[in-house]
């Protein structure tokens, strides 16, 4: 048996270094995680690249409880088990939002809506007792649960509406979350923040309201491709990250995708965008919003691995950059 183990170890050592490196997530051993959205389309080879899990759609209330009082946890269970089996941080996405919410809740009276919201929080907490991150409110500036359109929720009044603070419904959502998830990192999240000084200012005001009651632990900023175009210099993003960092809270880039109409354009944009977020001292981790075909911005070519399983140049660069390989750390092509 000893000889067999020795022979196997020798075989591993003889394998190409590139193969050995690919067997571990890109950010393995780094002080920050580099994760991805998780779904059936993104599951193959996930742990070879990423070391943090956010369910893409499985944790949205409309996915779990499309029919009132009938919970379908199967897809969320799968993502949660995968994260725990691999020792990866898991982010619950999402408790309160103005999209992909149950249709049946929109027509209930506010008191009944409130009961259902509390049942939703309690059910998640009971089923998943070890959530690392809980995304309590998603897109408060851009998509609050105030509309009665498809998936809009229309339950903002059940949480207190705007109230005296202008954001009472957010405060109440976080109060509920702190009660149900006392050991989790509670996070707020929104898109098109760091590309706008005004959006950053308004977002920080909400965060500071939450801080007064010690309700929020982390700030999430999405990083979708429509917010990181070359029209806005990356120096603007860096300055707005600095502004949010003054709250003293860690920042997480939660939904990063970089389009790739061609390999060359995607590589150039990764080299322009990614280092600004990754190297910022307040940013503790980045989560890509998918990396294989089947991701949200597939038509825009935001995937890093092609249908045939081959890696695009941006992924090759990203691996070297995150690991600090010589020749891969430049922020320009």
Phi and psi in degrees as GROMACS dihedral restraints (atoms count N, CA, C in turn):
[ dihedral_restraints ]
;  ai    aj    ak    al  type     phi  dphi    fc
    3     4     5     6     1   -62.0    20    10
    4     5     6     7     1   -43.5    20    10
    6     7     8     9     1   -63.0    20    10
    7     8     9    10     1   -36.6    20    10
    9    10    11    12     1   -65.2    20    10
   10    11    12    13     1   -43.2    20    10
   12    13    14    15     1   -63.7    20    10
   13    14    15    16     1   -40.2    20    10
   15    16    17    18     1   -63.2    20    10
   16    17    18    19     1   -42.6    20    10
   18    19    20    21     1   -64.4    20    10
   19    20    21    22     1   -40.2    20    10
   21    22    23    24     1   -66.0    20    10
   22    23    24    25     1   -41.2    20    10
   24    25    26    27     1   -62.5    20    10
   25    26    27    28     1   -40.6    20    10
   27    28    29    30     1   -63.7    20    10
   28    29    30    31     1   -37.8    20    10
   30    31    32    33     1   -63.3    20    10
   31    32    33    34     1   -43.8    20    10
   33    34    35    36     1   -60.1    20    10
   34    35    36    37     1   -43.0    20    10
   36    37    38    39     1   -65.8    20    10
   37    38    39    40     1   -27.1    20    10
   39    40    41    42     1   -81.3    20    10
   40    41    42    43     1   -14.1    20    10
   42    43    44    45     1   -66.9    20    10
   43    44    45    46     1   153.4    20    10
   45    46    47    48     1   -57.1    20    10
   46    47    48    49     1   142.2    20    10
   48    49    50    51     1   -60.6    20    10
   49    50    51    52     1   -35.2    20    10
   51    52    53    54     1   -61.5    20    10
   52    53    54    55     1   -39.1    20    10
   54    55    56    57     1   -67.3    20    10
   55    56    57    58     1   -44.5    20    10
   57    58    59    60     1   -60.5    20    10
   58    59    60    61     1   -40.6    20    10
   60    61    62    63     1   -67.2    20    10
   61    62    63    64     1   -37.3    20    10
   63    64    65    66     1   -70.6    20    10
   64    65    66    67     1   -19.0    20    10
   66    67    68    69     1   -70.9    20    10
   67    68    69    70     1   -11.5    20    10
   69    70    71    72     1  -116.7    20    10
   70    71    72    73     1   152.1    20    10
   72    73    74    75     1   -55.9    20    10
   73    74    75    76     1   151.6    20    10
   75    76    77    78     1   -56.7    20    10
   76    77    78    79     1   -37.6    20    10
   78    79    80    81     1   -99.4    20    10
   79    80    81    82     1    17.5    20    10
   81    82    83    84     1   -57.7    20    10
   82    83    84    85     1   130.9    20    10
   84    85    86    87     1    82.0    20    10
   85    86    87    88     1    -1.4    20    10
   87    88    89    90     1   -89.2    20    10
   88    89    90    91     1   156.9    20    10
   90    91    92    93     1   -73.5    20    10
   91    92    93    94     1   -11.7    20    10
   93    94    95    96     1  -120.3    20    10
   94    95    96    97     1   147.8    20    10
   96    97    98    99     1   -88.5    20    10
   97    98    99   100     1   157.9    20    10
   99   100   101   102     1  -130.7    20    10
  100   101   102   103     1   103.8    20    10
  102   103   104   105     1  -111.2    20    10
  103   104   105   106     1  -169.4    20    10
  105   106   107   108     1  -151.9    20    10
  106   107   108   109     1   159.5    20    10
  108   109   110   111     1   -65.0    20    10
  109   110   111   112     1   144.6    20    10
  111   112   113   114     1  -116.4    20    10
  112   113   114   115     1   132.6    20    10
  114   115   116   117     1  -159.3    20    10
  115   116   117   118     1   170.8    20    10
  117   118   119   120     1   -54.7    20    10
  118   119   120   121     1   -37.7    20    10
  120   121   122   123     1   -69.7    20    10
  121   122   123   124     1   -28.2    20    10
  123   124   125   126     1   -97.0    20    10
  124   125   126   127     1    -5.7    20    10
  126   127   128   129     1   -68.6    20    10
  127   128   129   130     1   -38.8    20    10
  129   130   131   132     1   -58.9    20    10
  130   131   132   133     1   124.1    20    10
  132   133   134   135     1    69.9    20    10
  133   134   135   136     1    14.0    20    10
  135   136   137   138     1   -54.6    20    10
  136   137   138   139     1   -48.6    20    10
  138   139   140   141     1   -71.7    20    10
  139   140   141   142     1   -10.5    20    10
  141   142   143   144     1   -75.8    20    10
  142   143   144   145     1   -14.7    20    10
  144   145   146   147     1  -123.8    20    10
  145   146   147   148     1   -38.7    20    10
  147   148   149   150     1  -125.5    20    10
  148   149   150   151     1   151.2    20    10
  150   151   152   153     1  -130.6    20    10
  151   152   153   154     1    33.2    20    10
  153   154   155   156     1  -155.4    20    10
  154   155   156   157     1   144.1    20    10
  156   157   158   159     1  -121.3    20    10
  157   158   159   160     1   129.0    20    10
  159   160   161   162     1  -125.8    20    10
  160   161   162   163     1   120.9    20    10
  162   163   164   165     1   -64.3    20    10
  163   164   165   166     1   132.4    20    10
  165   166   167   168     1   -68.7    20    10
  166   167   168   169     1   -53.7    20    10
  168   169   170   171     1  -126.1    20    10
  169   170   171   172     1   -16.3    20    10
  171   172   173   174     1   -65.4    20    10
  172   173   174   175     1   -24.2    20    10
  174   175   176   177     1   -98.0    20    10
  175   176   177   178     1     5.7    20    10
  177   178   179   180     1   -80.9    20    10
  178   179   180   181     1   139.6    20    10
  180   181   182   183     1   -55.8    20    10
  181   182   183   184     1   -40.1    20    10
  183   184   185   186     1   -65.0    20    10
  184   185   186   187     1   -25.2    20    10
  186   187   188   189     1   -77.8    20    10
  187   188   189   190     1   -37.9    20    10
  189   190   191   192     1   -79.7    20    10
  190   191   192   193     1   -42.6    20    10
  192   193   194   195     1  -127.0    20    10
  193   194   195   196     1    58.1    20    10
  195   196   197   198     1   -61.6    20    10
  196   197   198   199     1   -34.6    20    10
  198   199   200   201     1  -109.3    20    10
  199   200   201   202     1   130.3    20    10
  201   202   203   204     1   -55.3    20    10
  202   203   204   205     1   130.6    20    10
  204   205   206   207     1    66.9    20    10
  205   206   207   208     1    15.4    20    10
  207   208   209   210     1  -123.2    20    10
  208   209   210   211     1   102.0    20    10
  210   211   212   213     1   -91.6    20    10
  211   212   213   214     1   130.3    20    10
  213   214   215   216     1  -113.2    20    10
  214   215   216   217     1   100.6    20    10
  216   217   218   219     1   -95.1    20    10
  217   218   219   220     1    -0.1    20    10
  219   220   221   222     1   -56.6    20    10
  220   221   222   223     1   -48.7    20    10
  222   223   224   225     1   -69.7    20    10
  223   224   225   226     1   -37.8    20    10
  225   226   227   228     1   -69.4    20    10
  226   227   228   229     1   -39.1    20    10
  228   229   230   231     1   -56.3    20    10
  229   230   231   232     1   -44.1    20    10
  231   232   233   234     1   -61.6    20    10
  232   233   234   235     1   -45.7    20    10
  234   235   236   237     1   -64.3    20    10
  235   236   237   238     1   -42.8    20    10
  237   238   239   240     1   -64.1    20    10
  238   239   240   241     1   -46.5    20    10
  240   241   242   243     1   -62.4    20    10
  241   242   243   244     1   -39.9    20    10
  243   244   245   246     1   -61.3    20    10
  244   245   246   247     1   -46.0    20    10
  246   247   248   249     1   -61.9    20    10
  247   248   249   250     1   -47.6    20    10
  249   250   251   252     1   -67.0    20    10
  250   251   252   253     1   -37.4    20    10
  252   253   254   255     1   -64.5    20    10
  253   254   255   256     1   -29.0    20    10
  255   256   257   258     1  -100.8    20    10
  256   257   258   259     1     0.0    20    10
  258   259   260   261     1    70.9    20    10
  259   260   261   262     1    28.0    20    10
  261   262   263   264     1   -96.1    20    10
  262   263   264   265     1   143.2    20    10
  264   265   266   267     1   -58.5    20    10
  265   266   267   268     1   144.9    20    10
  267   268   269   270     1  -122.9    20    10
  268   269   270   271     1   131.9    20    10
  270   271   272   273     1  -111.8    20    10
  271   272   273   274     1   120.2    20    10
  273   274   275   276     1   -74.1    20    10
  274   275   276   277     1   117.5    20    10
  276   277   278   279     1  -127.6    20    10
  277   278   279   280     1    98.7    20    10
  279   280   281   282     1  -162.5    20    10
  280   281   282   283     1   155.1    20    10
  282   283   284   285     1   -84.9    20    10
  283   284   285   286     1   -52.2    20    10
  285   286   287   288     1  -124.3    20    10
  286   287   288   289     1   128.0    20    10
  288   289   290   291     1  -160.1    20    10
  289   290   291   292     1   166.3    20    10
  291   292   293   294     1  -104.9    20    10
  292   293   294   295     1    27.3    20    10
  294   295   296   297     1  -151.1    20    10
  295   296   297   298     1   153.2    20    10
  297   298   299   300     1    51.0    20    10
  298   299   300   301     1    41.4    20    10
  300   301   302   303     1  -100.3    20    10
  301   302   303   304     1   161.1    20    10
  303   304   305   306     1   -62.2    20    10
  304   305   306   307     1   135.7    20    10
  306   307   308   309     1   -66.2    20    10
  307   308   309   310     1   -33.8    20    10
  309   310   311   312     1   -68.5    20    10
  310   311   312   313     1   -21.4    20    10
  312   313   314   315     1   -78.3    20    10
  313   314   315   316     1   -19.5    20    10
  315   316   317   318     1   -65.5    20    10
  316   317   318   319     1   -27.4    20    10
  318   319   320   321     1  -102.5    20    10
  319   320   321   322     1     1.3    20    10
  321   322   323   324     1   -76.8    20    10
  322   323   324   325     1   152.1    20    10
  324   325   326   327     1   -65.7    20    10
  325   326   327   328     1   153.5    20    10
  327   328   329   330     1   -53.2    20    10
  328   329   330   331     1   -40.1    20    10
  330   331   332   333     1   -62.9    20    10
  331   332   333   334     1   -39.1    20    10
  333   334   335   336     1   -73.3    20    10
  334   335   336   337     1   -36.0    20    10
  336   337   338   339     1   -59.6    20    10
  337   338   339   340     1   -42.7    20    10
  339   340   341   342     1   -60.9    20    10
  340   341   342   343     1   -42.1    20    10
  342   343   344   345     1   -59.9    20    10
  343   344   345   346     1   -41.8    20    10
  345   346   347   348     1   -68.6    20    10
  346   347   348   349     1   -37.7    20    10
  348   349   350   351     1   -61.9    20    10
  349   350   351   352     1   -45.1    20    10
  351   352   353   354     1   -65.9    20    10
  352   353   354   355     1   -35.9    20    10
  354   355   356   357     1   -64.0    20    10
  355   356   357   358     1   -39.1    20    10
  357   358   359   360     1   -63.4    20    10
  358   359   360   361     1   -48.6    20    10
  360   361   362   363     1   -59.2    20    10
  361   362   363   364     1   -47.2    20    10
  363   364   365   366     1   -64.6    20    10
  364   365   366   367     1   -38.3    20    10
  366   367   368   369     1   -66.2    20    10
  367   368   369   370     1   -41.4    20    10
  369   370   371   372     1   -64.0    20    10
  370   371   372   373     1   -45.4    20    10
  372   373   374   375     1   -63.2    20    10
  373   374   375   376     1   -38.3    20    10
  375   376   377   378     1   -69.5    20    10
  376   377   378   379     1   -39.1    20    10
  378   379   380   381     1   -79.5    20    10
  379   380   381   382     1   -31.2    20    10
  381   382   383   384     1  -125.6    20    10
  382   383   384   385     1    82.2    20    10
  384   385   386   387     1   -75.2    20    10
  385   386   387   388     1   -12.0    20    10
  387   388   389   390     1  -119.7    20    10
  388   389   390   391     1    47.2    20    10
  390   391   392   393     1   -73.9    20    10
  391   392   393   394     1   128.6    20    10
  393   394   395   396     1   -75.3    20    10
  394   395   396   397     1   -49.5    20    10
  396   397   398   399     1  -124.4    20    10
  397   398   399   400     1   138.4    20    10
  399   400   401   402     1  -121.2    20    10
  400   401   402   403     1   114.0    20    10
  402   403   404   405     1   -80.9    20    10
  403   404   405   406     1   100.5    20    10
  405   406   407   408     1   -76.0    20    10
  406   407   408   409     1   -51.8    20    10
  408   409   410   411     1  -128.0    20    10
  409   410   411   412     1   128.5    20    10
  411   412   413   414     1  -110.0    20    10
  412   413   414   415     1   132.0    20    10
  414   415   416   417     1    57.4    20    10
  415   416   417   418     1    52.1    20    10
  417   418   419   420     1   -63.6    20    10
  418   419   420   421     1   -32.7    20    10
  420   421   422   423     1   -78.6    20    10
  421   422   423   424     1   -34.9    20    10
  423   424   425   426     1  -106.2    20    10
  424   425   426   427     1   -22.9    20    10
  426   427   428   429     1  -153.9    20    10
  427   428   429   430     1    65.1    20    10
  429   430   431   432     1   -72.5    20    10
  430   431   432   433     1   161.4    20    10
  432   433   434   435     1   -81.5    20    10
  433   434   435   436     1    58.3    20    10
  435   436   437   438     1  -115.3    20    10
  436   437   438   439     1     0.3    20    10
  438   439   440   441     1  -111.1    20    10
  439   440   441   442     1   152.2    20    10
  441   442   443   444     1  -103.0    20    10
  442   443   444   445     1    24.1    20    10
  444   445   446   447     1   -81.2    20    10
  445   446   447   448     1  -174.5    20    10
  447   448   449   450     1   -60.7    20    10
  448   449   450   451     1   116.7    20    10
  450   451   452   453     1    74.9    20    10
  451   452   453   454     1     9.9    20    10
  453   454   455   456     1   -77.7    20    10
  454   455   456   457     1   -13.4    20    10
  456   457   458   459     1    88.4    20    10
  457   458   459   460     1   -61.4    20    10
  459   460   461   462     1    55.7    20    10
  460   461   462   463     1    36.1    20    10
  462   463   464   465     1  -123.1    20    10
  463   464   465   466     1    19.8    20    10
  465   466   467   468     1   -62.7    20    10
  466   467   468   469     1   -34.3    20    10
  468   469   470   471     1   -67.3    20    10
  469   470   471   472     1   -29.8    20    10
  471   472   473   474     1   -64.9    20    10
  472   473   474   475     1   -18.9    20    10
  474   475   476   477     1  -104.4    20    10
  475   476   477   478     1     9.5    20    10
  477   478   479   480     1   108.7    20    10
  478   479   480   481     1    -3.4    20    10
  480   481   482   483     1    60.4    20    10
  481   482   483   484     1  -153.9    20    10
  483   484   485   486     1   -70.8    20    10
  484   485   486   487     1   -42.4    20    10
  486   487   488   489     1    62.9    20    10
  487   488   489   490     1  -166.7    20    10
  489   490   491   492     1   -66.4    20    10
  490   491   492   493     1   -33.7    20    10
  492   493   494   495     1   -81.3    20    10
  493   494   495   496     1   -16.8    20    10
  495   496   497   498     1    89.7    20    10
  496   497   498   499     1   -15.9    20    10
  498   499   500   501     1  -138.3    20    10
  499   500   501   502     1    34.6    20    10
  501   502   503   504     1   -58.4    20    10
  502   503   504   505     1   -34.7    20    10
  504   505   506   507     1   -64.3    20    10
  505   506   507   508     1   -31.3    20    10
  507   508   509   510     1   -72.5    20    10
  508   509   510   511     1   -45.8    20    10
  510   511   512   513     1   -56.9    20    10
  511   512   513   514     1   -44.4    20    10
  513   514   515   516     1   -68.1    20    10
  514   515   516   517     1   -36.4    20    10
  516   517   518   519     1   -60.2    20    10
  517   518   519   520     1   -42.1    20    10
  519   520   521   522     1   -74.4    20    10
  520   521   522   523     1   -31.4    20    10
  522   523   524   525     1   -62.3    20    10
  523   524   525   526     1   -43.7    20    10
  525   526   527   528     1   -62.7    20    10
  526   527   528   529     1   -42.4    20    10
  528   529   530   531     1   -65.8    20    10
  529   530   531   532     1   -40.4    20    10
  531   532   533   534     1   -63.1    20    10
  532   533   534   535     1   -34.6    20    10
  534   535   536   537     1   -69.6    20    10
  535   536   537   538     1   -40.9    20    10
  537   538   539   540     1   -88.7    20    10
  538   539   540   541     1   -25.2    20    10
  540   541   542   543     1  -127.8    20    10
  541   542   543   544     1    63.4    20    10
  543   544   545   546     1   -67.3    20    10
  544   545   546   547     1   -20.7    20    10
  546   547   548   549     1  -104.2    20    10
  547   548   549   550     1    -1.5    20    10
  549   550   551   552     1   -92.9    20    10
  550   551   552   553     1   156.8    20    10
  552   553   554   555     1   -80.9    20    10
  553   554   555   556     1   115.0    20    10
  555   556   557   558     1   -88.8    20    10
  556   557   558   559     1   131.3    20    10
  558   559   560   561     1  -129.5    20    10
  559   560   561   562     1   145.2    20    10
  561   562   563   564     1  -106.1    20    10
  562   563   564   565     1   155.7    20    10
  564   565   566   567     1  -150.2    20    10
  565   566   567   568     1   142.8    20    10
  567   568   569   570     1  -161.5    20    10
  568   569   570   571     1   165.4    20    10
  570   571   572   573     1  -109.9    20    10
  571   572   573   574     1   165.8    20    10
  573   574   575   576     1    51.5    20    10
  574   575   576   577     1    49.8    20    10
  576   577   578   579     1  -101.3    20    10
  577   578   579   580     1   -59.1    20    10
  579   580   581   582     1   -73.8    20    10
  580   581   582   583     1   -10.7    20    10
  582   583   584   585     1   -87.9    20    10
  583   584   585   586     1     0.8    20    10
  585   586   587   588     1  -137.3    20    10
  586   587   588   589     1   123.1    20    10
  588   589   590   591     1   -63.6    20    10
  589   590   591   592     1   -39.8    20    10
  591   592   593   594     1   -66.7    20    10
  592   593   594   595     1   -44.1    20    10
  594   595   596   597     1   -63.4    20    10
  595   596   597   598     1   -40.0    20    10
  597   598   599   600     1   -62.5    20    10
  598   599   600   601     1   -42.4    20    10
  600   601   602   603     1   -61.7    20    10
  601   602   603   604     1   -47.7    20    10
  603   604   605   606     1   -65.0    20    10
  604   605   606   607     1   -39.7    20    10
  606   607   608   609     1   -64.8    20    10
  607   608   609   610     1   -43.0    20    10
  609   610   611   612     1   -63.9    20    10
  610   611   612   613     1   -35.0    20    10
  612   613   614   615     1   -60.2    20    10
  613   614   615   616     1   -41.3    20    10
  615   616   617   618     1   -64.2    20    10
  616   617   618   619     1   -45.8    20    10
  618   619   620   621     1   -58.6    20    10
  619   620   621   622     1   -43.1    20    10
  621   622   623   624     1   -68.7    20    10
  622   623   624   625     1   -32.6    20    10
  624   625   626   627     1   -60.2    20    10
  625   626   627   628     1   -44.5    20    10
  627   628   629   630     1   -66.2    20    10
  628   629   630   631     1   -37.8    20    10
  630   631   632   633     1   -63.1    20    10
  631   632   633   634     1   -30.4    20    10
  633   634   635   636     1   -61.2    20    10
  634   635   636   637     1   -28.0    20    10
  636   637   638   639     1  -106.1    20    10
  637   638   639   640     1     9.7    20    10
  639   640   641   642     1    54.8    20    10
  640   641   642   643     1    48.6    20    10
  642   643   644   645     1  -103.5    20    10
  643   644   645   646     1   -17.4    20    10
  645   646   647   648     1  -121.9    20    10
  646   647   648   649     1   141.8    20    10
  648   649   650   651     1  -115.1    20    10
  649   650   651   652     1   -16.4    20    10
  651   652   653   654     1  -157.2    20    10
  652   653   654   655     1   154.3    20    10
  654   655   656   657     1  -111.6    20    10
  655   656   657   658     1   126.7    20    10
  657   658   659   660     1  -104.1    20    10
  658   659   660   661     1   132.7    20    10
  660   661   662   663     1  -125.6    20    10
  661   662   663   664     1   124.2    20    10
  663   664   665   666     1   -73.1    20    10
  664   665   666   667     1   157.2    20    10
  666   667   668   669     1  -131.5    20    10
  667   668   669   670     1    48.7    20    10
  669   670   671   672     1   -70.0    20    10
  670   671   672   673     1   154.9    20    10
  672   673   674   675     1   -61.3    20    10
  673   674   675   676     1   -29.0    20    10
  675   676   677   678     1   -70.0    20    10
  676   677   678   679     1   -13.4    20    10
  678   679   680   681     1  -101.6    20    10
  679   680   681   682     1    -7.3    20    10
  681   682   683   684     1  -119.2    20    10
  682   683   684   685     1    29.1    20    10
  684   685   686   687     1   -67.9    20    10
  685   686   687   688     1   163.9    20    10
  687   688   689   690     1   -67.7    20    10
  688   689   690   691     1   -10.8    20    10
  690   691   692   693     1   -63.4    20    10
  691   692   693   694     1   -28.8    20    10
  693   694   695   696     1  -108.8    20    10
  694   695   696   697     1   116.1    20    10
  696   697   698   699     1   -58.4    20    10
  697   698   699   700     1   145.4    20    10
  699   700   701   702     1   -65.7    20    10
  700   701   702   703     1   -17.1    20    10
  702   703   704   705     1   -63.7    20    10
  703   704   705   706     1   -29.4    20    10
  705   706   707   708     1   -67.0    20    10
  706   707   708   709     1   -44.4    20    10
  708   709   710   711     1   -60.6    20    10
  709   710   711   712     1   -42.5    20    10
  711   712   713   714     1   -64.1    20    10
  712   713   714   715     1   -43.1    20    10
  714   715   716   717     1   -64.3    20    10
  715   716   717   718     1   -37.7    20    10
  717   718   719   720     1   -75.0    20    10
  718   719   720   721     1   -30.5    20    10
  720   721   722   723     1   -62.5    20    10
  721   722   723   724     1   -41.7    20    10
  723   724   725   726     1   -58.7    20    10
  724   725   726   727     1   -42.1    20    10
  726   727   728   729     1   -63.6    20    10
  727   728   729   730     1   -44.3    20    10
  729   730   731   732     1   -67.6    20    10
  730   731   732   733     1   -34.6    20    10
  732   733   734   735     1   -64.6    20    10
  733   734   735   736     1   -21.6    20    10
  735   736   737   738     1   -65.6    20    10
  736   737   738   739     1   -14.4    20    10
  738   739   740   741     1   -70.0    20    10
  739   740   741   742     1   -17.9    20    10
  741   742   743   744     1    85.9    20    10
  742   743   744   745     1     0.5    20    10
  744   745   746   747     1   -93.9    20    10
  745   746   747   748     1   149.5    20    10
  747   748   749   750     1   -69.0    20    10
  748   749   750   751     1   150.8    20    10
  750   751   752   753     1  -114.5    20    10
  751   752   753   754     1   140.1    20    10
  753   754   755   756     1  -126.2    20    10
  754   755   756   757     1   130.5    20    10
  756   757   758   759     1   -86.4    20    10
  757   758   759   760     1   111.5    20    10
  759   760   761   762     1   -96.5    20    10
  760   761   762   763     1   -26.2    20    10
  762   763   764   765     1  -144.3    20    10
  763   764   765   766     1    70.1    20    10
  765   766   767   768     1   -89.5    20    10
  766   767   768   769     1   126.3    20    10
  768   769   770   771     1  -139.1    20    10
  769   770   771   772     1   143.4    20    10
  771   772   773   774     1  -128.7    20    10
  772   773   774   775     1   117.2    20    10
  774   775   776   777     1   -64.9    20    10
  775   776   777   778     1   157.5    20    10
  777   778   779   780     1  -144.3    20    10
  778   779   780   781     1    68.8    20    10
  780   781   782   783     1   -58.7    20    10
  781   782   783   784     1   -25.5    20    10
  783   784   785   786     1  -142.3    20    10
  784   785   786   787     1   159.0    20    10
  786   787   788   789     1   -59.0    20    10
  787   788   789   790     1   -40.0    20    10
  789   790   791   792     1   -65.6    20    10
  790   791   792   793     1   -42.8    20    10
  792   793   794   795     1   -66.9    20    10
  793   794   795   796     1   -40.6    20    10
  795   796   797   798     1   -65.3    20    10
  796   797   798   799     1   -44.0    20    10
  798   799   800   801     1   -60.3    20    10
  799   800   801   802     1   -46.0    20    10
  801   802   803   804     1   -60.9    20    10
  802   803   804   805     1   -41.4    20    10
  804   805   806   807     1   -72.9    20    10
  805   806   807   808     1   -35.5    20    10
  807   808   809   810     1   -60.2    20    10
  808   809   810   811     1   -42.6    20    10
  810   811   812   813     1   -69.5    20    10
  811   812   813   814     1   -26.3    20    10
  813   814   815   816     1   -81.2    20    10
  814   815   816   817     1   -38.5    20    10
  816   817   818   819     1   -96.3    20    10
  817   818   819   820     1   -51.4    20    10
  819   820   821   822     1   -58.3    20    10
  820   821   822   823     1   -45.7    20    10
  822   823   824   825     1   -60.4    20    10
  823   824   825   826     1   -31.7    20    10
  825   826   827   828     1   -62.5    20    10
  826   827   828   829     1   -42.2    20    10
  828   829   830   831     1   -75.9    20    10
  829   830   831   832     1   -48.0    20    10
  831   832   833   834     1   -62.6    20    10
  832   833   834   835     1   -38.4    20    10
  834   835   836   837     1   -86.9    20    10
  835   836   837   838     1    -8.4    20    10
  837   838   839   840     1   -67.7    20    10
  838   839   840   841     1   131.0    20    10
  840   841   842   843     1   -64.2    20    10
  841   842   843   844     1   -23.3    20    10
  843   844   845   846     1   -86.2    20    10
  844   845   846   847     1   -15.2    20    10
  846   847   848   849     1   -82.4    20    10
  847   848   849   850     1   120.0    20    10
  849   850   851   852     1  -101.1    20    10
  850   851   852   853     1    -7.5    20    10
  852   853   854   855     1   179.6    20    10
  853   854   855   856     1   156.2    20    10
  855   856   857   858     1  -128.8    20    10
  856   857   858   859     1   139.3    20    10
  858   859   860   861     1  -122.8    20    10
  859   860   861   862     1   118.4    20    10
  861   862   863   864     1   -73.3    20    10
  862   863   864   865     1   147.8    20    10
  864   865   866   867     1   -94.4    20    10
  865   866   867   868     1    58.9    20    10
  867   868   869   870     1   101.7    20    10
  868   869   870   871     1   157.8    20    10
  870   871   872   873     1  -142.4    20    10
  871   872   873   874     1    -8.2    20    10
  873   874   875   876     1  -115.7    20    10
  874   875   876   877     1   161.8    20    10
  876   877   878   879     1   -52.5    20    10
  877   878   879   880     1   144.1    20    10
  879   880   881   882     1   105.1    20    10
  880   881   882   883     1    -6.6    20    10
  882   883   884   885     1   -76.4    20    10
  883   884   885   886     1   170.4    20    10
  885   886   887   888     1   -58.1    20    10
  886   887   888   889     1   -44.0    20    10
  888   889   890   891     1  -103.6    20    10
  889   890   891   892     1    49.2    20    10
  891   892   893   894     1   -65.1    20    10
  892   893   894   895     1   -42.8    20    10
  894   895   896   897     1   -60.8    20    10
  895   896   897   898     1   -28.1    20    10
  897   898   899   900     1   -87.7    20    10
  898   899   900   901     1     1.4    20    10
  900   901   902   903     1    73.6    20    10
  901   902   903   904     1    33.6    20    10
  903   904   905   906     1   -80.0    20    10
  904   905   906   907     1    -1.2    20    10
  906   907   908   909     1   -72.9    20    10
  907   908   909   910     1   153.3    20    10
  909   910   911   912     1  -106.2    20    10
  910   911   912   913     1   -15.5    20    10
  912   913   914   915     1  -122.5    20    10
  913   914   915   916     1   132.3    20    10
  915   916   917   918     1   -78.6    20    10
  916   917   918   919     1   170.8    20    10
  918   919   920   921     1   -55.3    20    10
  919   920   921   922     1   -35.2    20    10
  921   922   923   924     1   -82.2    20    10
  922   923   924   925     1     2.9    20    10
  924   925   926   927     1    90.7    20    10
  925   926   927   928     1    -4.1    20    10
  927   928   929   930     1   -79.5    20    10
  928   929   930   931     1   149.7    20    10
  930   931   932   933     1   -87.4    20    10
  931   932   933   934     1   140.9    20    10
  933   934   935   936     1   -82.2    20    10
  934   935   936   937     1   158.1    20    10
  936   937   938   939     1   -55.6    20    10
  937   938   939   940     1   -33.4    20    10
  939   940   941   942     1   -62.7    20    10
  940   941   942   943     1   -34.9    20    10
  942   943   944   945     1   -71.3    20    10
  943   944   945   946     1   -39.9    20    10
  945   946   947   948     1   -60.2    20    10
  946   947   948   949     1   -44.1    20    10
  948   949   950   951     1   -64.6    20    10
  949   950   951   952     1   -43.5    20    10
  951   952   953   954     1   -60.5    20    10
  952   953   954   955     1   -42.0    20    10
  954   955   956   957     1   -58.9    20    10
  955   956   957   958     1   -48.3    20    10
  957   958   959   960     1   -66.3    20    10
  958   959   960   961     1   -39.7    20    10
  960   961   962   963     1   -63.8    20    10
  961   962   963   964     1   -49.4    20    10
  963   964   965   966     1   -62.6    20    10
  964   965   966   967     1   -34.7    20    10
  966   967   968   969     1   -87.4    20    10
  967   968   969   970     1    -1.5    20    10
  969   970   971   972     1    75.1    20    10
  970   971   972   973     1    25.6    20    10
  972   973   974   975     1   -65.6    20    10
  973   974   975   976     1   141.2    20    10
  975   976   977   978     1   -60.7    20    10
  976   977   978   979     1   132.1    20    10
  978   979   980   981     1    93.3    20    10
  979   980   981   982     1    -6.8    20    10
  981   982   983   984     1  -114.3    20    10
  982   983   984   985     1     0.2    20    10
  984   985   986   987     1   -94.2    20    10
  985   986   987   988     1    -4.3    20    10
  987   988   989   990     1   -70.0    20    10
  988   989   990   991     1   147.1    20    10
  990   991   992   993     1   -95.3    20    10
  991   992   993   994     1     9.8    20    10
  993   994   995   996     1  -132.8    20    10
  994   995   996   997     1   153.3    20    10
